[in-house]
Amino acid sequence: MTATKLTVGLIYGGKSGEHEVSLQTGFSVLNAIDYKKYNVVPIYIDPQGRWNMGEVYHGAPSQLSDLQIDGGAEATSQAMSILWKKLSGQTSEIDVLFPLLHGTYGEDGTIQGLFEMMDMPYVGAGVLASATGMDKAIMKKLFAQAHLPQCKYETFIAKEWETQQYDILTTIETNLGYPCFVKPANLGSSVGISKAKDRNELEKAVDYALRYDLKVIVEEAVDGREIEVGVLGNELPQASVPGEVVSTSDYYDYDAKYIDGTSKMVIPAEIDSELAENLREFAIRAFRAIDGNGLCRADFFVRRSDGEIFINEVNTMPGFTAFSMYPLLWRETGTAYPDLLDQLITLGIDRYNQRHELKYGRE
């Protein structure tokens, strides 16, 4: 790696339904990163999955459309040939990769596995944490092992729904009751989620969720405040101040997040210091439960009736624009957006260097 100015490969876009959100994230990062410290190579993955590499940025782009690079028919092979150089023993033109990909093929461990095969340092969660952070059913099993309090839930796969629908409905009604929330197990940004108030709505909600994934999770409804905590670090992670999501929508779905403006963030959350400290401790425990690295946002419900905490999920590539919850949590904690980028890049390189000291076979 270079001794002075690092070259960062910023990867954004992607094949997921969160392509446009990723573009916004990329634009925010490109307008905040310190160009005195970094050269930035833009790597745009279009909705069809083609990789396109642009010219090095030495300053921020002026408009979002500049990020939608079209490199032509040979663009993917050209981009890959540059990224694979390190594995073949050549000097890499990129020092560290920074994926800003939300959802499928971005934060689910698939592209992280590619980076590992390329022998490239990269920012954020590794393969295992990314995969478990995307799969809500597996995530909940790890949370249970870490003794983190959760709301009641049931999970099943599409084939079970086809063959055991009556039994599944009866189990949900007995164990969870109504209302309940139905979600695809593997998807981000609240896509495919429905609130069911009776059996008819539950059946429709499951069919809707199965349009997005082959596994479904159904959770009991908790009348609670939605509190989120940012986690930053590798072996010694730190937690941010908690923030609260306040939505006038029935629940915090995709439209409430990105479209209709029915939600707002209160940072720091208006909670007492003991509750805040408990949330921070639980967030770090959740981060470690999934074997996290770099960053995550841990989302909680705090039940209104008695203040009991329930962890909902973690997000290993949370919204990351300058106005997203995660960077704002850290700004309120004392780390500005450009400094947050610096720390994440350093954490990614540190983890790579530590892993390279390991042995992968008999000497």
N, C-alpha and C positions, 0 to 999 in steps of 0.2 A: 504494500500500500504506500501511497505517497506520504512523504514526511510532513507536508504542509497542507495543501488544499485537497480535500477528499472529493472524489467524483461519486455522486449518488445517482443510482438508476431509479427513477420514480415511476412506479408502475400503477396505472389507473385505468378506469373503464371496465372492461370485462364482459363476460357473457351473461351475467346474472340480471335479474329484474331491477337491481340497484345500480345499473350502469350510470344513469344520470346523476345520482347522488355521489358516486365515485368521482365523476368529473368535477363536481363542485368541491369535493375534498381536495383533489389534485390542484385545482386553481387556488384554493386557500393556502395550501402548503407552499406552492410556488411563489405566492405573494408574501410569505412570512419567513421563508428560509434565508439564512444569512449567506449571501453570495460572496462575502469576503472569506468565508470558510469552505464553501462548497461550490463545485460545478455540478449542475444537474442535467442528467440525460433523461428526456421525457420518453417513456415507453407506453404507448397507448394500445390497449387491447380493445378492438372494436366489438360490437354486439355479436358478430359472427365468430369471434375468437381469433381473428387475425392479429398478429403482433406488428406494431409499427413503431420504429424508433426515429426520433427527431434529432435536430441539431442541439448541441449543448446550450443550455440556458446559462447566461451570465447575469441575467436580470429577470425580473418578473414579467410574465406575459400580460398583455393589455386587455385581452378579452377571452372568455371561456372557449369560444370556438377555435382559438389557436391550438388548443390541446387535442383536437380531433384530427390527428395526423393521418394522412393517407399515403403510405409508402409504395403502393402498387403491388403487383402480383408476387414479387420476390421479397416483400417486406418481412414476412415471418422468418424465412430462412436467413436473411441478413441479420435480423435482430438476434436470433438464436445462435448464430455463428460467433457473434461478439460475446454473448453471455457464457457460452461454453468454453471460451478460450482458457479460463483458469484451470479447468479439469484436465486439459491437454498439456499443461505445464507452461503455457505461454503467459505473458504479462497481461493481466486483465485491464481493459480500458475503464472498468467500473469497479470501485472499491467496495460498495455496499448497496444492496437493493432495498428499496423502501416500498413495499406493496401497500397501496391505498385502495384495495379491492374489497367491496362489501358483498356479503352473501356467497352464493354457490360459486365454486371455482376460484374463490378469492380468500375467504377466511375459514374454509372447511378442511384445510390441511393438504389439499391437492397441489396448489402452487408452492406451498412450503416444502413439500416432498421434492418438487422439481428443483427448488433452490438447493436443497441438501445434495441432490445428485450432481448439481452444477458445482458444488463445493464453493458456494458463494455466501458471504455474510449477508444477513438480511435482518430487517427490523421487525419486531413483534413476536407473536407466539409461534412456537414450533409446530411440528406435524401433529403430535398428540393433543396438545392444548387446543389447537385450532379445530381439530375434528370433534373433540368432546365438547368444545364450546359451541359448536354448531348443532350437535345432536342433543336436544333437550332431554330426551329419555335417559341417555347415558350420563349426561351431566348430573341429573338428579340422583342417580345411583352413587356417583362420586360424592355429591353433597351429603347424602345419607351416611356414607362411610366416614365423612369428616364431621359428623354430628352437627350439621347445620340444620336449623329448623326450616321445614318446608310445608306448604299447604298440601292437602291430600290430592292424589292424582291417579289416573289409570292410563296405560299405554297399550297399543296393539298395532298390528300390521294389516295391510290391505287384505291379505288372504284370510286372516282371522275375521275381519269384518264381513267378508263374503260368506263365510261358512258358519259363523257363530254370532250373528248380529243380535239375536234376541238375548243371548247370555251376556254379551257386552253391554247392551243397553240396561239390562237389569242390574248388573254390577255397578255401573255408573250411577244409576238412580239410588241404589242402596248405599253406596259408599260416599258419594259426592253430593248428590241431590241437585236441585236447581236453585238459582241459575248456575251454569258452569261454562268454562271457556274451552273451546276446541281449537287445537293448533296443529299445523304440520310440525313434525318433530325436527325437521331440518330445513329451516328457512329463517331469514332475517327480516328486520324492519316490520314486524307485525303483519306480514302478508299472509293471507289465508286463514286468519283468525276470526272466529265468530263467537258470540255469546248466545247460549241456548237456554231458553226459559221453560221448555217442555220437551216431550219426546219427539214431536214432529220437528221442532227446530234443531234438536240434537242430531237427528238422522240427516237433515239437510246440511248441518254444519260439518259432520264427518265426511259426507260426500264431497263437500267443498274443499275441505282440508286435503283429501286424497287426490285432488287435482294437482297438488303441489309436492306431495311426498308420499312414499309408500308406508310411512309410519306416522301414527297420530298420537297425540297426547291430549288428555282431557283433565282439566284442573278444577277444583272447587273454586267458587268465587269468594274472594276475601274483601270485605269492606275495609279497605285500607288506603293510607297515603302511599304514593309511589316515590320512594327515596332511592337515589343513585349515588354511588361512590366510585371514584376513579382510583385505580391501582397502577403504580409505576415501579418498575425494578425487575431484577432477576432473582438472585438468591435472597436478597434482603429487601423485599418490596415495601413501599410506603403507600399509605392511603390518603386521599384528599379529604377535604371537608365534604360532608354530604350535601346533596342538592335535591330539591323536590320538583317533580313533574306535576303540574296542575293542569288538568284537562277538563273542559266543559263537555267533551264528548263522553259517551257512555263508558268508553274505555280507550286506552292509548293505542289506537290502531294506526295504519299507514297514513290515512288521510289526516288524522290529528297531528301526526308527526311532521308531514311534509307538504300538505296541500291546503287545508282549510283554516289553518292558524288558530285552532281551538285549544291549543296547549301553550303553556308558558313555563319557564323555569325560575325557581326561587333558589338562589345560591348566595349564602349558605341556607340550607333548610332551617326553618324556624322550629327547632327541636331543642330539648335540653341537652346539656353536655354529656350526661351519662348515656343517653340513647345514641348520641352522635359517636361516642367512643365505641360503643358496642357494635354499631354498624361498620365502623372502620375496621374493627378486629375481625368481624365476620367476612368483610370484603377480602381481607388478606388471606383468611383461611380458605375462602372459595378459590382465590387465585392459585393457592398452593395445591388445592384439591385437584385441579385440572392440569397441574404441572405447568403453570403459566410462566411466560417470559415477556419482558417488555412492558406490555400494557394490557389492561382490561377495564371494563366498566361493570361493576356489580350492581344489580338491580334488586330492590327489596320492596316488600309491602310491610307497612307498620299498621297493624289492625287498630281501627279507631276506638273500639270498645275497651281495649285493655292495654294497648301499646305493644303487643307481642310482635316480634320480628319474624318475617318469613322471607327467605331468599327466593327470588323468582328465577333469575338466570344471570349468567355473565356473558359479556360480548367482547370477544378478543380483537375485533376491529370496529370499535364504536364510531358513531358519527364524529368526523374529525375536521369539520370546517371551523373557522375562527369563532363561529356562533353556536357550535354544538356543545352539548352538555360536558363531554369529557375535557376538552381544552378549557372551558369556562370554570369547571371545578378546580383545575390546577392553577388557573389564573388567580382564583380567590384564595387558594392555598399558598400562593407566593411564587408560582412558576409561570412566567409569561409564555405565550405561544412559541416564539422562536427558540426560547430556552428549552421548552418541552421537546421540540424537534431535535435539538442538540443531544439531549439526554437519551432519547429513543435511539438515535443513530449510534451513540456510544455504547448503549446497552446491547445492541445487535452485534456490534463488532467484538465487544467483550465476550459475549456468549460463544461466538465463532472461535475466538482464540482459545478459550477454555476447552472447547470440544476438540480442538486440534491437538491438544496435549494428550488425549486419550489414545489407547491402543485398540485396534480393531482386528487383532489376530495374534497368534503366537509369534514370538520373536525367534 
